[in-house]
Amino acid sequence: MDIFFSGYEILIISVIIILAIWDIVWKLLAMWKAANRKQKAWFIWLGILNTVGILPIIYLLIYKDKPNN
């Protein structure tokens, strides 16, 4: 039984960590903006769905230049 990780296992773990950080950063940014704009539905959906940053990026693109209500 080998106790050290092989190259593939380290690569897979690294990709998972990078994707998790990517998702957290985009999610927190989008949730912050939704909370500031008092958009409860967006805030809830952004918090529930794990989409590897896709939904938060879509939200930020849609509302990027709109002023806060």
C-alpha positions in Angstrom: 0.0 0.0 0.0 1.5 3.3 -1.1 1.0 6.2 1.3 2.1 8.9 -1.0 -0.1 10.5 -3.6 0.6 9.9 -7.3 0.7 12.7 -9.8 -2.9 12.2 -10.9 -4.3 12.3 -7.4 -2.5 15.6 -6.7 -3.8 17.0 -10.0 -7.4 16.1 -9.2 -7.2 17.5 -5.6 -5.7 20.7 -7.0 -8.4 21.1 -9.6 -11.1 20.5 -7.0 -9.6 23.1 -4.7 -9.2 25.7 -7.5 -12.8 25.1 -8.6 -14.0 25.5 -5.0 -12.2 28.8 -4.5 -13.5 30.0 -7.9 -17.0 29.2 -7.0 -16.8 30.8 -3.5 -15.3 34.0 -4.8 -18.0 34.5 -7.5 -20.8 33.4 -5.2 -19.8 35.8 -2.4 -19.4 38.7 -4.8 -22.8 38.1 -6.5 -24.6 37.5 -3.1 -23.1 40.7 -1.7 -24.4 42.7 -4.7 -27.8 41.0 -4.5 -28.1 41.7 -0.8 -27.1 45.4 -1.4 -29.8 45.7 -4.0 -32.4 43.9 -1.8 -33.0 41.2 -4.4 -34.1 38.3 -2.1 -34.9 35.8 -4.9 -31.5 36.2 -6.5 -29.8 36.0 -3.1 -31.6 32.8 -2.2 -30.9 31.1 -5.6 -27.3 32.1 -5.5 -26.9 30.6 -2.1 -28.7 27.4 -2.9 -27.3 26.5 -6.3 -23.7 25.3 -6.8 -22.9 26.0 -10.4 -19.1 26.5 -10.3 -19.5 30.2 -10.7 -21.8 30.2 -13.7 -25.0 31.6 -12.1 -23.1 34.3 -10.1 -21.3 35.4 -13.3 -24.6 35.6 -15.1 -26.1 37.7 -12.3 -23.1 40.0 -12.2 -23.2 40.5 -16.0 -27.0 41.2 -16.0 -26.8 43.8 -13.2 -23.3 45.1 -13.7 -24.3 48.7 -14.6 -27.6 49.0 -12.9 -27.8 51.3 -9.9 -28.8 50.0 -6.5 -32.6 50.4 -5.7 
